[in-house]
């Protein structure tokens, strides 16, 4: 898109500290509170100007902070903490969650108006166990990244190890798969991933019929 060369700013809503969520997202003017940087600070939202703001785990965003985000989505402008100056935003927003936001709305844990605002184009990613053809390509791609980043020896996957990966149900989906590959890459001393390089619990686990989503 025309934002491909713009910034991509990720915000993990699950780890935002309750007392710092406003300053982290909106930024603040200099000297606004004790411990603030002397020159002020730009917030995560403003950092995404001209690019994309990725709100990961948006279902974990505290209820008190949701109206503040809704205002941003409605007006596409923000005010830094301690300032009354409005800053126009030119950002694209992508949100992700593994929770059912409709259920959360019914339980009054997520604002319905915020859900309507973010639910413009809804893409549902099927669990990894239902798209097994993706398992080996994802694994091989992550191996390449680890080799470049950490200079790990692993560069290929043996047929026997691939069979284990393909027959595991991956309750933790892609993140779990990446963790397993990184585990093997850190311990393996050869250039080929073998069954013995995988966690023992995985090698001996039986396939589950109803794994967690």
C-alpha positions as CSV (number, residue, x, y, z in Angstrom):
1,X,0.0,0.0,0.0
2,X,1.0,3.6,0.0
3,X,2.0,3.1,3.7
4,X,4.5,0.3,3.0
5,X,7.5,2.6,3.6
6,X,5.9,4.3,6.6
7,X,6.5,3.3,10.3
8,X,4.9,0.2,11.7
9,X,4.3,0.7,15.4
10,X,3.2,-2.3,17.6
11,X,1.4,-1.8,20.9
12,X,0.8,-4.9,23.1
13,X,-2.3,-3.9,24.9
14,X,-1.9,-6.7,27.4
15,X,1.2,-5.2,28.9
16,X,0.3,-1.6,29.1
17,X,0.7,-0.4,32.7
18,X,-2.5,1.1,34.0
19,X,-0.8,4.2,35.4
20,X,1.2,4.9,32.3
21,X,-1.2,3.9,29.5
22,X,-2.1,7.5,28.5
23,X,1.5,8.7,28.4
24,X,2.6,5.6,26.5
25,X,-0.1,5.9,23.9
26,X,-0.6,9.7,23.6
27,X,2.8,11.1,24.8
28,X,3.2,14.0,27.1
29,X,4.4,17.6,27.2
30,X,7.6,18.5,29.1
31,X,7.4,18.6,32.8
32,X,3.8,17.3,32.9
33,X,4.5,14.9,35.8
34,X,7.2,13.7,38.1
35,X,9.7,11.6,36.3
36,X,8.7,12.9,32.9
37,X,11.5,13.5,30.3
38,X,12.4,17.2,30.3
39,X,11.6,17.6,26.6
40,X,8.4,15.6,26.7
41,X,7.8,12.4,24.8
42,X,6.0,11.4,21.7
43,X,3.4,8.6,22.2
44,X,3.1,5.3,20.3
45,X,0.1,6.5,18.4
46,X,1.8,9.6,17.1
47,X,4.9,7.6,16.2
48,X,2.8,5.8,13.6
49,X,2.2,9.0,11.6
50,X,2.2,8.1,7.9
51,X,2.2,4.4,8.6
52,X,0.4,1.7,10.6
53,X,-0.5,1.3,14.3
54,X,-0.8,-2.3,15.3
55,X,-2.9,-2.9,18.4
56,X,-2.1,-6.4,19.5
57,X,-4.2,-8.2,22.1
58,X,-6.8,-5.4,21.9
59,X,-9.2,-7.5,23.9
60,X,-6.8,-7.0,26.9
61,X,-7.1,-3.2,26.8
62,X,-8.4,-1.9,30.2
63,X,-12.0,-0.8,30.0
64,X,-11.1,2.7,31.3
65,X,-8.8,3.3,28.4
66,X,-11.1,2.2,25.7
67,X,-13.1,5.5,25.4
68,X,-9.8,7.3,24.9
69,X,-8.9,5.0,22.0
70,X,-12.4,5.4,20.6
71,X,-12.0,9.1,20.5
72,X,-8.8,8.7,18.5
73,X,-10.6,6.4,16.0
74,X,-13.5,8.8,15.6
75,X,-11.6,12.1,15.3
76,X,-8.2,10.9,14.1
77,X,-6.6,13.5,16.3
78,X,-5.0,13.4,19.8
79,X,-3.8,15.7,22.5
80,X,-0.7,14.8,24.4
81,X,-1.0,14.6,28.2
82,X,-0.6,18.1,29.6
83,X,-1.4,19.8,26.3
84,X,-4.6,21.2,24.7
85,X,-3.1,21.3,21.2
86,X,-4.7,18.9,18.8
87,X,-2.5,16.8,16.6
88,X,-4.0,15.5,13.4
89,X,-3.3,11.8,12.7
90,X,-2.6,10.1,9.4
91,X,-2.4,6.5,10.4
92,X,-3.9,3.1,9.6
93,X,-5.0,1.0,12.5
94,X,-4.8,-2.8,12.6
95,X,-6.1,-4.6,15.7
96,X,-5.7,-8.3,16.6
97,X,-7.0,-10.5,19.4
98,X,-7.5,-14.2,20.2
99,X,-10.6,-13.4,22.2
100,X,-14.3,-13.2,21.2
101,X,-15.0,-9.5,21.4
102,X,-18.7,-10.1,20.9
103,X,-18.8,-12.2,24.1
104,X,-16.7,-9.6,25.9
105,X,-19.3,-6.9,24.9
106,X,-22.1,-9.1,26.3
107,X,-20.1,-9.4,29.5
108,X,-19.5,-5.6,29.6
109,X,-15.7,-6.1,29.4
110,X,-15.4,-4.4,26.0
111,X,-17.2,-1.4,24.6
112,X,-19.6,-2.1,21.8
113,X,-18.9,1.3,20.1
114,X,-15.2,0.5,20.0
115,X,-15.9,-2.9,18.5
116,X,-18.0,-1.4,15.8
117,X,-15.3,1.1,15.1
118,X,-12.4,-1.4,14.7
119,X,-14.5,-4.1,13.0
120,X,-14.4,-2.6,9.5
121,X,-12.5,-5.4,7.7
122,X,-12.6,-8.6,9.7
123,X,-10.0,-11.2,8.9
124,X,-10.2,-14.5,10.9
125,X,-7.0,-16.5,10.9
126,X,-7.7,-20.2,11.3
127,X,-5.7,-22.1,13.9
128,X,-2.5,-23.7,12.8
129,X,-3.9,-27.2,13.2
130,X,-6.4,-26.6,10.4
131,X,-3.8,-25.4,7.9
132,X,-1.0,-27.9,8.3
133,X,0.4,-27.1,4.9
134,X,1.7,-23.8,6.5
135,X,3.6,-25.5,9.3
136,X,6.8,-26.4,7.4
137,X,7.1,-23.2,5.4
138,X,6.6,-21.1,8.6
139,X,9.3,-23.2,10.3
140,X,11.8,-22.9,7.5
141,X,11.2,-19.2,7.2
142,X,11.8,-18.7,11.0
143,X,14.9,-20.9,10.8
144,X,16.3,-18.5,8.2
145,X,15.6,-15.5,10.4
146,X,17.2,-17.1,13.4
147,X,20.3,-18.0,11.3
148,X,20.7,-14.4,10.2
149,X,20.0,-12.9,13.7
150,X,21.7,-15.4,16.0
151,X,24.0,-17.2,13.6
152,X,22.5,-20.6,14.6
153,X,23.7,-23.6,12.6
154,X,20.2,-25.0,11.7
155,X,19.2,-24.5,8.1
156,X,16.9,-27.5,7.3
157,X,14.4,-29.9,8.8
158,X,14.7,-33.7,8.6
159,X,11.7,-35.6,7.2
160,X,11.3,-37.3,10.7
161,X,11.2,-34.0,12.5
162,X,8.9,-32.5,9.9
163,X,6.5,-35.5,10.5
164,X,6.4,-34.6,14.2
165,X,5.8,-31.0,13.5
166,X,3.0,-31.8,11.1
167,X,1.2,-34.2,13.5
168,X,1.3,-31.9,16.5
169,X,-1.9,-30.0,17.2
170,X,-0.2,-26.6,18.1
171,X,-2.6,-25.3,20.8
172,X,-0.4,-22.2,20.9
173,X,-0.5,-21.7,17.2
174,X,2.3,-19.8,15.3
175,X,3.8,-18.4,18.5
176,X,4.3,-21.9,19.9
177,X,5.7,-23.1,16.7
178,X,8.2,-20.2,16.6
179,X,9.2,-21.0,20.3
180,X,9.8,-24.6,19.4
181,X,12.0,-23.8,16.4
182,X,14.0,-21.3,18.5
183,X,14.4,-23.9,21.3
184,X,15.8,-26.4,18.7
185,X,18.0,-23.8,17.1
186,X,19.6,-22.8,20.4
187,X,20.4,-26.5,21.3
188,X,21.1,-28.1,18.0
189,X,24.7,-28.5,17.0
190,X,24.1,-29.6,13.4
191,X,22.6,-27.9,10.4
192,X,19.5,-30.2,10.3
193,X,16.7,-30.3,12.8
194,X,16.1,-33.9,14.0
195,X,13.4,-35.4,16.3
196,X,15.8,-35.5,19.2
197,X,16.2,-31.7,19.0
198,X,12.5,-31.2,19.7
199,X,11.2,-31.0,23.3
200,X,10.6,-34.5,24.8
201,X,7.0,-33.7,25.7
202,X,6.3,-32.9,22.1
203,X,8.0,-36.0,20.8
204,X,5.9,-38.3,23.0
205,X,2.7,-36.4,23.1
206,X,-0.4,-37.9,21.6
207,X,-2.5,-35.9,19.2
208,X,-5.3,-34.1,21.0
209,X,-8.8,-34.1,19.6
210,X,-9.9,-30.8,21.0
211,X,-6.9,-28.5,21.6
212,X,-7.4,-25.0,22.9
213,X,-8.1,-22.4,20.2
